[in-house]
Amino acid sequence: MLSGPLLYPITEGLAEVSTFEGQLERIQTNAIAAAEAGVQLFQIREKQLSAKLLFELARAVVLATKGTGLRVIVNGRPDVAASAGAAGVHLPANGLPVAEVRRTFDAEFLIGVSCHSDEELLTAQKGGADFATYGPVFASPGKGEPTGIVKLREAVMKFEGLSVIALGGISADDLAPVLATGASGVAAIRAMNTPERIRQFAAKVNKHFDERTSESLFEHRRA
């Protein structure tokens, strides 16, 4: 289980052949800002790129953030991730089976999974996933019916041994109720698509966890 607070920026999927150089620079800049803000995970999710260009992008981001605490994850392609020196892969719900990927790669290779139900969370946990994104928590374009805060809290409690990261329609203003569920962290695409937004999210997430730790220590002393 990954240790929180986990902040998980996900790239927007805008890179293609005609925009590759500009998007590479933009994504690399965001990744560097994330590393400087103490963010642990950063997902490259660029489905329009060929395997070759995806490798070039992932490799550039890995090299730009080498030596920091940021772990770069590639969406859907464990082969590209491993070749580029990335920390791991994020598997979509309809992607490769978690258990097969875990058998193929060593224990240090991080595996995340997109989950939208208890059944998918159970499969991810049994297959050896390190973490799962769960949602959409709130309404998000093209992501289906939102699960809401209550179901997020229930999922976190039910799958205690799995790092559950909230995803879907979450803004910086929603962080307190989302993190109050016990979720390991928050993932976002549009809400963390600039260095400024990444820094804002990181500051608010860290503040929440710092306050929660202080409250726990206070209660322990009173007891």
Backbone bond lengths (Angstrom), bond angles and torsions (degrees), N, CA, C in turn:
res aa  C-N    CA-C-N  psi(-1)  N-CA   C-N-CA  omega(-1)  CA-C   N-CA-C  phi
1 M - - - 1.474 - - 1.528 109.79 -
2 L 1.333 116.99 129.64 1.451 120.94 179.82 1.530 109.94 -73.44
3 S 1.313 116.00 147.91 1.459 119.81 179.89 1.527 110.18 -88.47
4 G 1.326 115.58 139.19 1.466 120.89 179.93 1.502 111.23 -88.15
5 P 1.339 118.44 176.02 1.461 124.74 -0.08 1.526 111.71 -79.31
6 L 1.307 115.86 132.36 1.456 120.95 -179.10 1.524 110.57 -100.86
7 L 1.309 115.67 122.80 1.455 121.98 173.64 1.521 106.33 -113.14
8 Y 1.328 117.01 133.05 1.462 120.69 -167.31 1.530 111.10 -134.16
9 P 1.342 118.25 80.07 1.464 119.71 174.41 1.530 110.54 -65.89
10 I 1.330 116.06 141.58 1.463 122.88 178.81 1.522 107.76 -124.66
11 T 1.312 117.66 132.70 1.461 120.17 -177.28 1.528 110.86 -69.16
12 E 1.328 115.69 160.89 1.467 121.29 -167.99 1.525 115.67 -85.00
13 G 1.316 117.96 -8.44 1.462 119.59 179.60 1.517 114.49 77.87
14 L 1.324 116.92 23.75 1.463 121.23 -176.99 1.523 113.76 -90.78
15 A 1.323 116.95 -8.45 1.466 119.84 -176.14 1.529 111.16 -75.88
16 E 1.309 114.96 132.55 1.457 122.46 172.29 1.515 106.86 -147.15
17 V 1.310 117.32 -178.79 1.466 119.90 -174.85 1.526 111.52 -55.64
18 S 1.335 117.25 -45.59 1.467 120.93 -175.12 1.521 113.55 -71.40
19 T 1.328 117.04 -21.70 1.473 120.27 -176.42 1.529 112.13 -114.62
20 F 1.322 116.49 9.30 1.457 120.15 -168.03 1.527 114.09 -57.92
21 E 1.314 117.53 -50.12 1.463 120.09 -175.89 1.528 111.61 -61.78
22 G 1.328 116.05 -45.04 1.456 119.54 -179.67 1.514 112.28 -65.82
23 Q 1.328 116.43 -41.83 1.470 119.65 179.06 1.526 111.88 -69.25
24 L 1.331 116.66 -35.87 1.469 119.26 176.46 1.525 109.84 -59.05
25 E 1.323 116.57 -46.70 1.468 120.49 179.90 1.530 111.00 -62.52
26 R 1.324 116.62 -42.00 1.465 121.33 -178.71 1.530 110.92 -65.99
27 I 1.313 116.71 -46.14 1.463 121.13 -179.20 1.522 110.61 -65.81
28 Q 1.311 116.04 -40.16 1.468 120.53 178.72 1.530 110.67 -63.48
29 T 1.322 116.74 -41.13 1.468 121.50 177.86 1.526 110.79 -62.66
30 N 1.341 116.80 -43.12 1.457 120.44 177.87 1.525 111.43 -63.92
31 A 1.315 116.87 -40.09 1.465 120.90 -179.70 1.524 111.06 -65.42
32 I 1.317 117.11 -40.72 1.465 120.85 177.97 1.522 110.37 -64.03
33 A 1.336 116.68 -42.55 1.466 120.62 177.48 1.522 110.55 -62.51
34 A 1.325 116.86 -39.45 1.461 121.13 178.17 1.522 110.71 -63.04
35 A 1.316 116.59 -44.29 1.463 121.07 179.10 1.522 110.73 -61.56
36 E 1.316 116.17 -43.03 1.474 120.59 -179.62 1.527 111.89 -66.75
37 A 1.348 116.46 -26.75 1.462 120.97 -179.95 1.528 112.35 -87.11
38 G 1.330 116.79 -0.16 1.455 120.23 178.76 1.513 114.72 84.80
39 V 1.338 116.74 16.06 1.461 121.19 178.99 1.531 109.03 -69.22
40 Q 1.336 117.18 142.12 1.457 120.96 -176.09 1.523 114.42 -92.74
41 L 1.342 117.46 -34.60 1.464 121.52 -173.75 1.525 110.93 -126.09
42 F 1.345 115.89 146.49 1.465 120.57 178.86 1.525 106.93 -147.70
43 Q 1.337 115.71 116.93 1.467 119.16 -176.29 1.526 112.68 -99.96
44 I 1.321 114.92 128.98 1.462 121.86 172.16 1.528 107.45 -93.62
45 R 1.313 115.08 110.76 1.470 121.91 -176.43 1.527 107.89 -124.49
46 E 1.323 115.20 84.09 1.463 121.23 -174.81 1.523 109.33 -127.16
47 K 1.322 115.43 85.73 1.463 121.99 -170.32 1.523 114.19 -75.71
48 Q 1.345 117.00 -13.93 1.474 119.19 -177.60 1.530 112.72 -86.77
49 L 1.320 117.22 -6.10 1.460 120.84 -176.66 1.524 112.23 -89.07
50 S 1.313 115.35 147.62 1.463 120.36 171.36 1.524 108.65 -68.40
51 A 1.311 116.97 166.10 1.467 120.85 178.20 1.525 110.55 -59.13
52 K 1.317 117.12 -37.23 1.466 121.25 -178.99 1.527 111.31 -64.82
53 L 1.328 116.40 -48.81 1.467 119.53 -179.41 1.526 111.46 -69.88
54 L 1.314 117.03 -35.12 1.460 120.08 176.60 1.528 110.13 -63.00
55 F 1.315 116.20 -40.77 1.463 120.57 176.20 1.530 110.33 -61.24
56 E 1.332 116.93 -46.31 1.473 120.72 -178.63 1.534 110.84 -60.83
57 L 1.322 116.00 -41.65 1.460 120.73 179.30 1.527 110.76 -65.66
58 A 1.317 116.51 -50.01 1.462 120.63 -178.90 1.525 110.99 -61.44
59 R 1.313 116.76 -42.24 1.462 120.71 -179.54 1.521 111.04 -63.33
60 A 1.330 116.89 -41.21 1.464 121.12 179.49 1.527 110.96 -63.01
61 V 1.328 116.67 -41.67 1.466 120.68 -179.66 1.527 110.46 -69.64
62 V 1.316 117.21 -40.56 1.468 121.23 177.67 1.527 110.60 -59.87
63 L 1.324 116.54 -46.49 1.466 120.28 -179.27 1.532 111.45 -66.90
64 A 1.328 116.78 -37.76 1.470 120.89 -178.07 1.525 112.00 -67.67
65 T 1.323 117.34 -24.48 1.469 120.99 -176.95 1.532 112.34 -114.35
66 K 1.311 116.32 12.60 1.468 120.48 -178.65 1.531 110.34 -61.17
67 G 1.326 116.11 137.46 1.455 120.41 179.05 1.513 114.27 87.88
68 T 1.325 117.08 -3.06 1.472 121.25 175.81 1.531 107.86 -97.58
69 G 1.308 116.26 179.59 1.461 119.59 177.45 1.516 113.36 -86.13
70 L 1.350 117.21 0.81 1.458 120.63 -177.48 1.527 110.62 -76.55
71 R 1.330 115.55 132.10 1.458 120.71 176.31 1.526 109.05 -111.02
72 V 1.322 115.49 118.86 1.464 121.93 -176.66 1.527 109.45 -85.30
73 I 1.333 115.68 131.29 1.459 123.38 -179.18 1.530 108.14 -119.33
74 V 1.333 116.90 138.26 1.466 121.06 178.42 1.527 108.84 -107.70
75 N 1.311 116.38 132.98 1.460 121.06 -177.93 1.527 111.60 -74.87
76 G 1.337 115.84 125.13 1.459 122.06 167.07 1.507 118.33 76.40
77 R 1.344 118.52 -13.36 1.462 120.72 -172.88 1.536 111.31 -126.20
78 P 1.327 117.81 85.28 1.464 119.45 178.35 1.517 112.72 -62.05
79 D 1.336 117.33 -30.76 1.461 120.32 179.41 1.527 111.44 -65.98
80 V 1.331 116.08 -44.52 1.465 120.86 178.24 1.530 110.19 -65.73
81 A 1.332 115.46 -42.62 1.462 120.14 -179.96 1.520 111.18 -58.14
82 A 1.325 116.74 -48.90 1.459 121.05 -178.73 1.525 110.88 -64.67
83 S 1.316 117.45 -42.38 1.471 121.33 -178.96 1.525 111.78 -64.36
84 A 1.344 116.39 -34.68 1.461 121.09 -177.93 1.523 112.73 -83.60
85 G 1.329 117.19 -6.15 1.460 120.30 -178.04 1.503 113.46 81.47
86 A 1.345 117.01 18.06 1.457 121.16 178.35 1.529 110.06 -72.63
87 A 1.330 115.43 163.99 1.466 120.40 -176.16 1.514 112.85 -76.74
88 G 1.345 116.61 -22.72 1.449 117.62 -177.56 1.512 113.48 175.74
89 V 1.330 115.03 -162.91 1.463 122.17 -174.69 1.518 109.55 -131.80
90 H 1.336 116.07 150.02 1.461 121.38 170.73 1.520 106.89 -113.47
91 L 1.332 116.48 120.04 1.452 121.81 -176.56 1.520 111.20 -95.41
92 P 1.339 118.02 128.47 1.459 119.65 174.10 1.517 109.90 -68.17
93 A 1.338 116.78 164.07 1.463 121.23 -177.06 1.526 111.89 -58.35
94 N 1.332 117.11 -32.02 1.461 121.32 -179.80 1.523 111.73 -102.24
95 G 1.330 116.69 20.92 1.460 121.01 -177.14 1.520 112.92 -90.63
96 L 1.316 115.89 -159.80 1.456 121.86 -179.90 1.526 110.90 -59.75
97 P 1.330 118.02 147.30 1.473 120.43 177.70 1.527 110.68 -63.17
98 V 1.315 115.85 134.68 1.462 120.87 -178.50 1.525 111.19 -57.52
99 A 1.323 115.94 -46.34 1.468 120.50 -175.76 1.530 111.65 -60.56
100 E 1.337 117.05 -36.97 1.472 119.95 -179.62 1.520 110.97 -69.98
101 V 1.325 116.64 -40.23 1.466 120.17 177.92 1.525 109.85 -65.22
102 R 1.325 116.65 -41.09 1.464 120.17 179.82 1.529 110.95 -62.97
103 R 1.345 117.31 -37.96 1.464 120.34 179.19 1.523 112.16 -68.31
104 T 1.330 115.67 -27.30 1.466 120.31 -174.75 1.520 112.78 -83.68
105 F 1.335 116.82 -32.38 1.458 121.06 -174.74 1.522 110.95 -113.08
106 D 1.335 116.23 158.30 1.462 119.30 -176.33 1.526 111.88 -72.72
107 A 1.317 115.17 171.73 1.464 121.63 -173.73 1.523 112.95 -64.90
108 E 1.331 117.90 -22.32 1.460 121.51 -179.24 1.531 112.58 -78.28
109 F 1.324 117.07 -15.14 1.458 122.49 -178.16 1.525 108.57 -77.85
110 L 1.330 116.55 114.89 1.467 120.82 -177.45 1.528 111.46 -73.31
111 I 1.321 115.30 139.02 1.461 120.72 177.20 1.525 108.81 -128.07
112 G 1.315 115.07 118.00 1.456 121.38 173.71 1.513 109.41 -110.20
113 V 1.315 117.20 156.08 1.463 121.55 -177.78 1.527 109.70 -137.85
114 S 1.320 116.49 141.06 1.465 121.07 173.07 1.522 108.81 -83.26
115 C 1.322 117.33 123.22 1.462 122.05 -178.29 1.525 110.73 -128.09
116 H 1.342 114.45 147.27 1.461 120.13 -178.88 1.519 112.09 -133.03
117 S 1.332 117.11 4.95 1.460 120.98 -177.62 1.522 109.65 -156.06
118 D 1.332 115.96 166.78 1.462 120.53 176.55 1.526 111.14 -61.66
119 E 1.335 115.97 -37.91 1.462 119.74 -179.01 1.530 111.09 -61.50
120 E 1.320 116.14 -43.36 1.466 119.67 179.55 1.528 111.25 -69.08
121 L 1.322 117.06 -36.85 1.460 120.21 176.93 1.526 110.96 -64.54
122 L 1.313 116.99 -40.65 1.464 121.00 179.16 1.523 110.77 -64.26
123 T 1.336 116.98 -43.05 1.466 121.11 178.41 1.523 110.44 -62.51
124 A 1.326 116.39 -42.53 1.465 120.69 178.75 1.517 110.87 -62.03
125 Q 1.325 116.72 -45.45 1.463 121.04 -178.70 1.525 111.20 -64.94
126 K 1.317 117.10 -46.63 1.468 120.82 -179.70 1.523 112.03 -66.07
127 G 1.327 116.22 -30.99 1.458 120.26 -179.01 1.513 114.20 -77.30
128 G 1.332 116.74 -11.29 1.458 120.02 177.94 1.511 114.85 98.77
129 A 1.338 117.16 22.85 1.470 119.99 177.26 1.527 110.23 -66.80
130 D 1.317 115.89 147.46 1.467 121.24 176.80 1.518 111.75 -84.05
131 F 1.327 116.31 -31.01 1.458 120.59 179.69 1.513 109.84 -158.17
132 A 1.329 115.18 165.06 1.463 120.46 176.90 1.516 109.06 -139.77
133 T 1.323 116.03 141.51 1.458 119.34 166.97 1.513 106.92 -89.70
134 Y 1.345 116.31 142.69 1.458 120.84 -176.09 1.520 109.52 -132.94
135 G 1.334 114.77 130.67 1.454 118.78 -179.96 1.515 111.41 163.76
136 P 1.333 116.81 -161.67 1.463 125.68 5.81 1.525 112.67 -74.08
137 V 1.309 116.84 133.50 1.462 121.08 179.95 1.528 110.15 -67.98
138 F 1.351 115.68 -46.37 1.460 121.83 176.81 1.526 108.96 -118.34
139 A 1.317 116.44 170.41 1.461 121.01 -179.82 1.524 110.43 -58.69
140 S 1.327 115.04 132.39 1.461 121.16 -179.32 1.524 107.81 -144.82
141 P 1.359 118.70 134.96 1.470 121.15 -175.90 1.521 113.04 -52.18
142 G 1.337 116.38 125.38 1.452 121.95 174.73 1.512 115.68 73.79
143 K 1.337 117.84 12.49 1.467 119.90 -175.24 1.531 113.61 -110.79
144 G 1.306 118.02 7.74 1.454 119.75 175.58 1.517 113.31 81.96
145 E 1.341 115.14 -170.86 1.458 122.44 -176.95 1.525 110.70 -66.91
146 P 1.336 117.81 129.64 1.467 119.42 179.76 1.521 112.52 -68.57
147 T 1.333 116.29 147.26 1.466 121.59 179.92 1.519 111.55 -79.86
148 G 1.334 116.56 -33.92 1.455 120.89 -178.08 1.520 113.01 85.33
149 I 1.316 114.78 169.43 1.464 122.44 -176.71 1.531 112.06 -66.74
150 V 1.317 117.54 -40.43 1.469 120.92 -176.03 1.526 110.79 -61.67
151 K 1.329 117.13 -47.57 1.467 120.19 -179.82 1.523 111.49 -67.02
152 L 1.315 116.93 -33.73 1.463 120.17 175.91 1.521 109.60 -62.17
153 R 1.325 117.02 -47.42 1.465 120.88 179.41 1.531 111.03 -60.20
154 E 1.327 116.68 -42.68 1.462 120.61 179.28 1.533 111.34 -63.02
155 A 1.326 116.76 -40.36 1.467 120.54 179.57 1.513 111.17 -65.57
156 V 1.324 116.60 -41.85 1.470 121.00 179.24 1.524 110.13 -61.45
157 M 1.317 117.26 -42.81 1.462 121.35 -178.57 1.530 111.59 -70.28
158 K 1.323 116.63 -40.19 1.461 121.25 -176.03 1.518 112.06 -70.86
159 F 1.347 116.59 -34.92 1.467 120.47 -177.58 1.523 109.61 -113.75
160 E 1.310 114.19 59.50 1.460 121.89 -173.23 1.526 113.19 -60.44
161 G 1.325 118.59 -31.45 1.457 120.85 -178.20 1.520 114.60 -81.84
162 L 1.317 117.15 -0.49 1.465 122.41 -178.64 1.522 109.32 -114.94
163 S 1.315 117.03 133.34 1.469 120.50 176.02 1.523 109.13 -71.37
164 V 1.331 116.82 111.15 1.465 122.22 -178.69 1.528 108.30 -102.54
165 I 1.325 115.71 119.30 1.458 122.65 -177.72 1.528 108.98 -108.47
166 A 1.317 116.26 123.17 1.465 121.50 -177.82 1.524 110.80 -70.66
167 L 1.337 115.81 139.98 1.466 121.56 -178.19 1.520 109.86 -144.69
168 G 1.335 115.49 144.74 1.451 119.98 170.23 1.518 114.99 112.53
169 G 1.325 116.31 102.97 1.454 121.44 174.24 1.513 115.01 68.90
170 I 1.325 117.76 18.78 1.468 121.43 -175.79 1.525 109.93 -90.84
171 S 1.321 116.05 125.67 1.461 121.51 175.81 1.521 108.98 -108.05
172 A 1.306 115.90 173.90 1.470 120.19 178.98 1.523 111.20 -61.84
173 D 1.328 116.98 -27.38 1.465 120.83 -179.87 1.533 112.92 -75.17
174 D 1.349 116.09 -16.69 1.468 120.18 -177.57 1.527 113.12 -96.14
175 L 1.304 117.44 0.27 1.461 120.00 -170.63 1.524 113.80 -61.23
176 A 1.317 117.66 -43.27 1.473 120.30 -175.06 1.533 112.28 -57.99
177 P 1.346 120.04 -54.47 1.473 118.95 179.99 1.520 113.68 -65.35
178 V 1.328 117.08 -32.87 1.465 119.79 178.89 1.527 110.51 -67.10
179 L 1.314 117.46 -48.66 1.461 121.04 -178.20 1.524 112.16 -71.36
180 A 1.335 116.47 -23.63 1.472 120.06 177.38 1.528 111.79 -66.76
181 T 1.328 118.07 -15.12 1.464 121.35 177.23 1.524 111.95 -73.62
182 G 1.335 116.40 -13.25 1.459 120.18 -175.58 1.519 113.04 95.07
183 A 1.341 117.06 3.85 1.461 120.49 177.39 1.526 110.39 -56.72
184 S 1.326 115.99 146.74 1.466 120.78 -178.12 1.520 113.11 -70.16
185 G 1.320 116.43 -17.89 1.456 119.97 179.79 1.512 111.74 170.88
186 V 1.322 115.75 -163.18 1.460 122.52 -174.74 1.520 110.32 -136.11
187 A 1.323 116.23 136.07 1.456 122.60 173.77 1.522 108.89 -113.93
188 A 1.334 116.78 148.28 1.469 120.15 179.29 1.515 110.12 -158.88
189 I 1.311 115.04 153.80 1.475 121.23 176.29 1.525 108.76 -105.09
190 R 1.334 116.95 -74.39 1.466 120.25 -175.33 1.522 112.59 -65.47
191 A 1.318 117.56 -34.87 1.467 120.42 -175.98 1.526 113.09 -75.45
192 M 1.337 116.95 -8.95 1.467 120.40 176.29 1.521 110.23 -133.71
193 N 1.331 116.09 50.42 1.466 119.60 -176.17 1.522 113.94 -105.67
194 T 1.343 116.95 10.76 1.469 121.63 174.19 1.524 108.52 -139.49
195 P 1.322 118.16 157.68 1.467 119.99 176.65 1.522 112.60 -56.11
196 E 1.334 117.27 -39.24 1.460 121.02 -178.88 1.530 111.38 -63.23
197 R 1.316 116.77 -44.88 1.463 120.61 -179.84 1.530 110.98 -67.58
198 I 1.312 116.84 -37.44 1.465 120.17 177.68 1.524 110.10 -62.68
199 R 1.318 116.45 -45.38 1.471 120.08 179.70 1.530 111.37 -63.67
200 Q 1.340 116.48 -39.54 1.460 121.28 179.29 1.529 110.47 -62.74
201 F 1.323 116.65 -46.64 1.458 121.21 178.50 1.523 110.48 -60.78
202 A 1.319 116.42 -46.97 1.463 120.91 -177.00 1.523 111.02 -60.47
203 A 1.313 116.45 -43.08 1.466 120.32 -179.60 1.526 110.92 -63.64
204 K 1.336 116.98 -42.56 1.467 120.07 -178.88 1.524 112.04 -70.18
205 V 1.331 117.29 -39.78 1.464 120.52 179.05 1.523 110.35 -65.27
206 N 1.313 116.88 -45.69 1.463 120.12 179.31 1.524 111.75 -62.76
207 K 1.335 116.18 -38.86 1.468 119.96 178.58 1.522 110.23 -63.06
208 H 1.332 116.93 -42.41 1.465 120.50 -179.98 1.525 110.99 -61.01
209 F 1.334 116.60 -47.53 1.457 119.66 -177.92 1.527 111.36 -68.92
210 D 1.323 116.93 -34.72 1.466 119.76 176.45 1.520 110.58 -63.51
211 E 1.339 116.79 -43.28 1.466 121.00 179.93 1.523 110.80 -66.83
212 R 1.339 116.72 -37.97 1.461 119.81 179.72 1.527 110.82 -66.80
213 T 1.341 116.55 -38.23 1.460 120.87 177.61 1.523 110.70 -65.33
214 S 1.341 115.88 -42.37 1.465 120.44 179.35 1.518 111.24 -62.84
215 E 1.343 116.77 -41.05 1.455 121.23 178.72 1.528 110.89 -63.54
216 S 1.354 116.27 -41.03 1.460 120.47 179.98 1.524 110.83 -64.71
217 L 1.325 116.63 -40.77 1.464 120.42 178.66 1.526 110.59 -65.73
218 F 1.339 115.90 -39.27 1.466 120.45 -179.41 1.536 110.23 -64.10
219 E 1.354 115.11 -45.18 1.454 119.09 -179.95 1.519 110.91 -64.21
220 H 1.343 116.84 -38.10 1.452 121.14 178.89 1.540 110.55 -63.41
221 R 1.332 117.68 -41.33 1.461 121.03 179.74 1.525 111.44 -66.97
222 R 1.351 115.84 -37.74 1.474 119.42 179.08 1.519 110.93 -65.56
223 A 1.341 114.82 -37.11 1.468 119.76 -179.24 1.537 110.13 -67.45
